[in-house]
Amino acid sequence: MSPFHEGERAVQARAGVRAAARDLGRGIFRVIPAGAIPFLEHQRLAALAGTDDRGRVWASVASGPPGFITAPDPHTLRLAAPLAPADPLREGLAAGRAVGVLVLDLERRRRIRLNGRSSGRAEVIEVTIEEVFGNCPKYIQARTHDDRPAMARPGTARRAPALSTAQGLAIARADTFFIASRHAAGADASHRGGRPGFVKVDDAGHLRFPDYAGNNMFQTLGNLTSDPRVGLVFVDWDTGATWQLTGRAHIRWDAAARADLPGAERAVEVEIDEVVEIDGRGPIGWRLLEYSPVNPR
């Protein structure tokens, strides 16, 4: 039985990688492998995916010192970092809701994805695991975390139906964002990276980003083929401010859509339904070491 759903298989077929994807599917586990637990417990950053009470998909981030992520047993992932009250993904952590988690080691360019169901615990984020798999290191900008005191985010949010000029400029300078998608059986959080400017803000309600050569599983694009609802979160690595977007995504296979996206094999257009900006309060401890050597220029 294939570990991939219909949307994933459709994108794999169109991209001509069905055979390669079948082999990669053997690396999808139903529990947390014992060898992954030390990795998880040493990390400071996770991206999250879920769906609010209105059915909108949101991405968010959680961070803390090493040890804030634990796996008390092979079926459970725990993050001791509840989201801010203003975070739109908080509704998506109700008991039984599908949750996707991406845990990253930015400095060593390593990541692991864990998907499952929220326990609904208020004091922590706890996920009962349904699938776990690794990802390649491509397009991760190397960042290190220093010992400057991290400033707490105030949790005050500004909501709007479209991007402001300042928000659009910030996104157009980004080198990284995290993307949330969903399908009938679950949710998924993933990473996208490139040189600054790899995301194109076409207008206040629309943006595009490239889909580069990856691991050939196509979980994100497969999800978007099955369900176009999508969430994106951009992080200001200097201040901790975040810009969370929810909307609908459309995969563009034609050359015209990626003509200004060097290295793209496809383009993804996002029609924005709402933007939530949460301010930061100063240094959060992450600084850039180098851009990924495989980023298209």
C-alpha positions in Angstrom: 0.0 0.0 0.0 1.4 3.4 -1.0 2.2 5.8 1.9 1.2 8.7 -0.5 -2.3 10.0 -1.0 -3.9 10.7 -4.3 -2.7 14.3 -4.5 0.9 13.4 -3.9 0.8 10.6 -6.4 -0.7 13.0 -9.0 2.1 15.5 -8.6 4.7 12.7 -8.6 3.3 11.4 -11.8 3.2 14.8 -13.5 6.8 15.5 -12.4 7.9 12.0 -13.7 9.2 10.8 -10.4 6.7 8.1 -9.4 9.4 5.3 -9.2 11.8 7.4 -7.1 9.0 8.4 -4.8 8.1 4.8 -4.2 11.6 4.1 -2.9 11.5 7.2 -0.7 8.2 6.1 0.8 10.1 3.4 2.7 11.6 6.2 4.9 8.2 7.2 6.3 7.7 5.9 9.8 4.6 5.6 12.1 6.5 6.2 15.3 9.5 8.4 16.3 12.7 6.4 15.6 14.9 6.0 18.7 17.8 7.6 16.8 15.8 10.8 16.2 15.1 11.5 19.9 18.5 13.0 20.7 18.2 15.3 17.7 14.8 16.5 18.7 15.9 17.2 22.3 18.8 19.4 21.1 16.8 21.7 18.9 15.5 25.3 19.5 13.1 25.8 16.7 9.9 24.1 15.2 7.4 25.2 12.6 3.8 24.2 13.1 0.8 23.6 10.8 -2.9 23.3 11.6 -6.4 24.5 10.8 -8.5 27.1 12.7 -12.2 26.8 13.6 -13.2 28.4 10.2 -11.2 25.8 8.3 -8.4 28.2 7.4 -4.8 26.8 7.4 -2.1 28.5 9.4 1.6 28.1 9.9 3.4 29.2 13.1 6.7 28.8 14.9 7.7 27.8 18.4 11.1 28.2 20.0 12.9 27.5 23.2 16.2 26.4 24.7 17.5 22.9 24.0 15.2 20.4 25.8 12.0 22.3 25.1 11.2 19.5 22.5 10.9 16.0 24.0 9.6 12.6 22.9 8.4 10.9 26.1 7.6 7.8 24.1 7.8 6.8 20.4 4.2 7.9 19.9 4.3 11.4 21.5 6.1 14.7 20.6 5.9 17.4 23.2 6.9 21.1 22.9 7.1 23.1 26.1 6.3 26.4 24.3 2.6 27.2 24.1 1.7 29.7 21.3 1.0 33.3 22.1 -2.7 34.1 22.8 -2.9 36.2 19.6 -1.5 33.4 17.4 -4.1 32.3 14.9 -2.9 28.7 15.0 -3.9 28.3 18.7 -7.4 27.2 17.6 -5.7 24.5 15.5 -4.3 22.8 18.6 -7.6 21.8 20.1 -7.8 18.1 21.0 -8.0 15.8 18.1 -7.0 18.4 15.5 -4.4 17.4 12.8 -1.1 19.1 13.5 2.1 19.1 11.4 5.5 19.8 13.1 8.8 20.5 11.4 11.8 20.5 13.7 15.0 22.2 12.4 18.6 22.4 13.1 19.4 25.5 11.1 23.2 25.5 11.8 23.7 21.9 10.5 20.9 22.1 7.9 19.0 19.2 9.3 15.2 18.7 9.6 12.6 16.2 10.5 8.8 16.3 9.9 6.3 14.8 12.4 2.6 14.7 11.8 -0.2 13.6 14.0 -3.1 14.8 16.3 -3.1 17.4 19.1 -3.8 16.2 22.6 -5.3 19.6 23.4 -3.1 20.2 26.5 -3.1 23.9 27.4 0.4 24.2 28.9 2.3 22.4 26.2 1.9 21.4 22.5 1.6 17.7 22.5 1.1 15.6 19.3 0.2 11.9 19.0 2.4 10.8 16.1 1.0 9.3 12.9 4.0 9.7 10.6 7.6 10.8 10.7 10.2 11.3 8.0 13.4 13.2 7.3 14.1 15.8 4.6 17.1 16.8 2.6 19.2 19.8 3.7 18.6 21.8 0.5 17.8 25.5 0.6 18.3 25.9 4.4 20.2 29.1 5.2 22.7 28.3 8.0 21.9 30.2 11.1 23.4 29.9 14.6 21.9 30.8 17.9 24.1 32.9 20.3 23.6 33.5 24.0 22.0 36.9 23.8 18.9 37.0 26.0 15.9 36.3 23.8 13.1 38.9 24.2 9.6 37.6 24.7 7.1 38.4 22.0 4.3 40.6 23.3 1.5 38.7 21.6 -0.2 41.8 20.1 -1.5 41.0 16.6 -2.6 43.2 13.7 -5.0 41.6 11.3 -5.7 42.7 7.7 -7.2 41.1 4.6 -4.1 41.9 2.6 -0.4 42.9 2.9 0.6 46.4 3.7 3.4 48.0 1.8 5.8 47.4 4.7 4.8 43.8 5.0 5.2 43.2 1.3 8.7 44.7 1.4 9.7 42.5 4.3 8.5 39.4 2.6 10.2 40.3 -0.6 13.5 40.4 1.3 13.0 37.1 3.1 15.3 34.1 2.5 13.1 31.6 4.4 9.5 30.8 5.2 7.5 27.9 6.6 4.4 26.5 4.8 1.4 24.7 6.2 -0.8 22.5 4.1 -3.4 19.8 4.7 -5.2 16.8 3.2 -8.1 14.7 4.3 -6.1 12.7 6.8 -3.8 15.3 8.3 -1.7 18.5 8.3 1.9 19.1 7.4 4.6 21.8 8.0 7.5 22.3 5.6 10.3 24.8 4.9 11.1 26.9 1.8 14.3 28.8 1.3 16.2 30.7 -1.3 18.2 33.9 -1.9 16.6 37.1 -0.7 13.9 38.0 -3.3 13.0 34.4 -4.1 9.4 35.2 -3.0 7.7 37.6 -5.4 4.9 39.9 -4.0 2.8 40.5 -7.1 0.3 42.8 -5.3 -1.2 43.2 -1.8 -3.3 40.1 -2.2 -1.0 37.7 -4.1 2.5 36.3 -4.0 4.5 33.6 -5.8 7.3 31.4 -4.8 9.4 28.9 -6.7 9.3 25.1 -6.3 12.9 23.9 -6.7 14.2 20.4 -7.2 13.7 18.6 -3.9 13.2 15.1 -2.5 10.6 14.0 -5.0 8.0 13.1 -2.4 5.9 16.3 -3.1 4.0 16.2 0.2 3.3 20.0 0.2 2.4 20.2 -3.5 0.4 17.0 -3.2 -1.6 18.4 -0.3 -2.2 21.6 -2.3 -3.5 19.5 -5.2 -6.0 17.9 -2.9 -6.8 21.0 -0.9 -5.6 24.5 -1.9 -5.9 26.0 1.6 -2.5 27.1 2.7 -0.7 28.9 5.5 2.7 30.7 5.4 4.8 32.3 8.2 7.7 34.6 7.7 10.1 35.4 10.6 12.2 38.5 11.2 15.3 36.8 12.6 16.5 40.1 14.2 13.4 41.0 16.1 11.2 37.9 16.4 8.3 39.6 14.5 6.2 37.2 12.4 3.9 37.6 9.4 1.4 34.8 9.1 -0.7 34.5 5.9 -3.6 32.2 5.2 -5.2 31.7 1.8 -5.4 29.4 -1.2 -2.5 28.2 -3.4 -2.4 27.3 -7.1 0.4 25.3 -8.7 1.6 26.7 -12.0 3.4 24.4 -14.3 3.7 26.8 -17.2 7.1 28.5 -18.0 5.5 32.0 -17.9 4.7 31.7 -14.2 8.3 31.0 -13.3 10.1 33.2 -15.8 11.3 35.5 -13.0 12.0 32.7 -10.6 15.5 31.3 -11.4 15.9 27.6 -10.9 12.2 27.0 -10.4 10.7 23.8 -11.8 7.2 25.1 -11.0 5.7 28.2 -9.4 3.1 28.3 -6.5 0.8 31.3 -6.5 -0.9 32.2 -3.2 -4.1 34.2 -3.0 -4.1 35.8 0.5 -7.3 35.8 2.6 -5.8 37.3 5.8 -2.5 38.5 7.3 -1.6 38.5 11.0 1.5 40.4 12.1 2.8 39.9 15.6 5.5 42.3 16.7 8.8 41.3 18.2 10.8 43.0 20.9 14.4 42.9 19.8 17.1 40.3 19.3 16.0 36.6 19.4 19.5 35.2 19.1 19.6 33.9 15.5 22.3 35.2 13.1 23.0 34.3 9.5 26.2 32.2 8.9 25.8 31.6 5.1 23.2 31.1 2.5 22.6 27.6 1.2 25.2 26.7 -1.5 22.5 25.2 -3.7 20.2 28.2 -3.7 19.6 29.3 -7.4 20.9 32.8 -8.1 
